[in-house]
């Protein structure tokens, strides 16, 4: 191979490497959410719940006790169509604070929630800490308002890319 051909081969390989790196970089950082997105749903009673009493036997309402709920239905605001499900772990920290971790499953994608809530108040705001699939780059907030009569909660996710 002549000197000119070697230089051209090296340049071609370098160009291919740069193109491959740019393609991998753009696919790796592609945003699932490109602009702010608001999703409003109703979390209705249902699914399965288990409360674990880890301290003195006080009916499951002491510090460290926790409740695990799986498959709580998430419904569209209008009508009664199922939009997904909510899986939750709530741990009691004090009379006015519970740690709340949840996964909202919407189709084949998820939104992760985490934060503190006051179990004595019917409203609050949690952090959106991530997600998968269509919400893989999600961050933002999830506000909730519980209807104490029906037990349903209005959830409003404000997602940011």
Protein Blocks (a to p, Z undefined) as FASTA:
>chain_A
ZZklmmmmmmmmmmmmmmmmmmmmmmmmpcfblbdcdddddddeedjdddddfbdcehhp
aghiacddehiacddfehjbdfbdcddddddfbfkbccddddddehjbdcdddddddfkb
cbdcdddfbdehjllmggcdddddddfknopacddddddZZ
